[in-house]
């Protein structure tokens, strides 16, 4: 915890304590997951302002709906889903999030000798993810950045596992095109 105090309660207990009026329990729960929740909001919305707004919307939603949580999934998955939904809602409302169209691979535009050796891989991947439609981006983030399985991703998003697989495949194909410049010559 941020004050140097470690809270040994599990996420389920923290949420139950919050529901029962323990005002510090929610703060502990949020601080425990804050970095990952922020990353989901930022990666989904593509900019800090929308991510901040989405995270704030999500926290308000968590507070309002906590008493209805059935504990049939992990608290962490539930929090991620609420943040993800808030971020997607923000995108729908905002309509200012424009995605870049994918260009067809054109070898004439790429000079193989003009490659920068120290490409910041995480920045390249971040920009590539921004090209994906939100539904594919979300699936790729949950599967490959947060290492959730197909079933857990499906549960978090409320979609069938087959939909997760197809969105992931389409997203990976687009990412392969966008990140093709990172391939090393053999």
VENPE-V244469 format. One record per residue. RES is the residue in one small letter. PSI is psi in whole degrees, -180 to 180 (* if undefined). OMEGA is omega in degrees with one decimal (none if undefined). D_FIRST is the distance of its C-alpha to the first C-alpha in Angstrom with 2 decimals. Layout:
res: {RES:RES}
psi: {PSI:PSI}
omega: {OMEGA:OMEGA}
d_first: {D_FIRST:D_FIRST}
//
This chain:
res: {x:x:x:x:x:x:x:x:x:x:x:x:x:x:x:x:x:x:x:x:x:x:x:x:x:x:x:x:x:x:x:x:x:x:x:x:x:x:x:x:x:x:x:x:x:x:x:x:x:x:x:x:x:x:x:x:x:x:x:x:x:x:x:x:x:x:x:x:x:x:x:x:x:x:x:x:x:x:x:x:x:x:x:x:x:x:x:x:x:x:x:x:x:x:x:x:x:x:x:x:x:x:x:x:x:x:x:x:x:x:x:x:x:x:x:x:x:x:x:x:x:x:x:x:x:x:x:x:x:x:x:x:x:x:x:x:x:x:x:x:x:x:x:x:x:x:x:x:x:x:x:x:x:x:x:x:x:x:x:x:x:x:x:x:x:x:x:x:x:x:x:x:x:x:x:x:x:x:x:x:x:x:x:x:x:x}
psi: {159:-17:14:2:131:130:120:-3:144:169:-43:-46:-40:-43:-42:-43:-39:-46:-35:9:2:106:-21:-21:-42:-39:-43:-46:-47:-46:-34:-34:3:-48:-44:-39:-41:-43:-40:-46:-45:-46:-35:-43:-31:-3:156:-41:-49:-36:-43:-46:-43:-42:-40:-45:-42:-43:-39:-41:-42:-45:-40:-32:1:-41:-20:-3:130:-4:32:0:175:151:-38:-46:-41:-46:-44:-42:-41:-43:-45:-47:-40:-40:-43:-39:-41:-43:-43:-42:-40:-42:7:-3:101:134:150:134:146:132:146:148:125:100:-20:-18:-14:121:111:-22:-13:42:138:124:-35:54:133:99:-44:-36:-43:-44:-41:-45:-39:-41:-33:-23:-28:148:151:-38:-39:-41:-45:-46:-46:-43:-47:-41:-45:-21:-41:2:36:152:173:-46:-42:-38:-43:-44:-42:-34:-13:35:161:151:-36:-36:-39:-47:-44:-40:-39:-44:-46:-41:-43:-39:-43:-41:-38:-39:-47:-37:10:-28:-13:-9:141:144:138:*}
omega: {-172.7:178.9:178.9:-179.7:178.1:178.1:-174.2:179.7:175.8:-179.2:179.6:-178.5:177.5:179.6:177.5:179.0:176.8:179.6:-178.8:172.1:177.3:-174.9:179.2:-175.7:-179.8:178.3:178.4:179.8:-179.6:-179.2:179.5:-174.6:-171.8:-176.4:179.8:178.9:177.2:-179.7:177.6:-179.2:-177.9:-178.6:-178.1:-176.5:178.8:175.3:-171.8:-178.5:178.9:178.7:177.7:179.2:-179.9:179.7:177.5:176.9:-179.3:-179.7:176.2:178.8:178.2:179.6:-177.9:-172.6:-175.6:-177.2:-179.8:179.5:-173.4:-179.7:175.5:170.6:179.4:177.0:179.2:177.9:179.1:178.3:179.0:-178.9:179.6:178.3:179.3:178.4:178.0:179.0:178.1:175.1:179.0:178.7:-179.5:-179.8:-172.6:-178.8:179.5:-179.0:179.6:176.1:178.1:177.6:177.5:176.1:173.6:177.3:-179.9:-176.4:-179.4:-179.8:-175.4:174.5:-175.7:178.9:-174.8:179.1:178.6:-175.1:-175.0:177.9:176.4:-173.3:-177.4:177.0:178.5:-180.0:177.9:177.9:179.4:178.7:179.0:179.9:-176.5:170.7:-175.5:-177.5:178.2:179.9:-178.9:-179.9:179.9:-179.5:-178.1:-178.4:-167.9:177.3:180.0:175.4:174.0:175.4:-179.4:-178.0:-179.9:176.1:178.4:179.5:-179.2:-177.2:-178.3:179.1:179.6:177.6:178.6:177.4:176.6:-178.1:-177.8:177.1:178.8:179.8:178.7:178.9:179.2:178.8:179.1:178.5:179.2:177.3:-176.0:-176.3:-178.6:-179.7:-179.1:178.6:178.1:177.5:180.0:none}
d_first: {0.00:3.78:5.58:5.64:5.47:5.56:7.08:10.26:11.81:13.19:13.39:16.81:15.87:13.10:15.85:18.43:16.59:16.20:19.89:20.76:19.44:15.94:14.75:11.04:11.17:11.91:9.16:6.60:9.35:9.95:6.76:7.18:10.74:11.04:12.64:15.06:15.96:16.68:18.75:20.69:21.49:22.51:24.53:26.22:27.21:27.94:26.92:23.99:25.50:26.14:22.75:21.07:23.57:23.15:19.37:19.99:22.83:20.79:18.10:21.09:22.69:19.79:19.82:23.61:24.00:21.24:23.85:26.16:23.91:25.98:23.54:26.19:23.86:20.26:17.75:16.61:20.31:20.79:18.06:19.57:22.99:22.33:20.97:23.91:26.37:25.20:25.63:29.01:30.05:29.22:31.46:34.21:34.19:33.94:36.67:36.13:34.43:37.37:37.32:39.50:42.42:42.68:45.61:47.91:47.78:50.47:51.08:53.28:50.30:48.42:49.77:48.64:49.06:46.80:43.49:40.66:39.45:35.93:34.98:31.32:30.91:27.66:29.31:32.42:30.66:28.76:32.11:33.75:31.28:32.10:35.70:35.02:35.47:32.23:32.97:33.52:30.61:28.19:29.64:29.57:25.91:24.87:27.26:27.00:23.72:21.48:23.94:24.58:27.97:30.83:30.50:26.78:27.44:30.41:28.47:25.71:28.51:30.94:33.72:35.90:35.11:38.37:37.24:34.06:36.37:38.85:36.35:34.74:38.22:39.31:36.13:36.54:40.17:39.37:36.67:39.25:41.63:39.21:37.78:41.20:41.41:38.76:41.09:42.54:46.27:47.48}
//
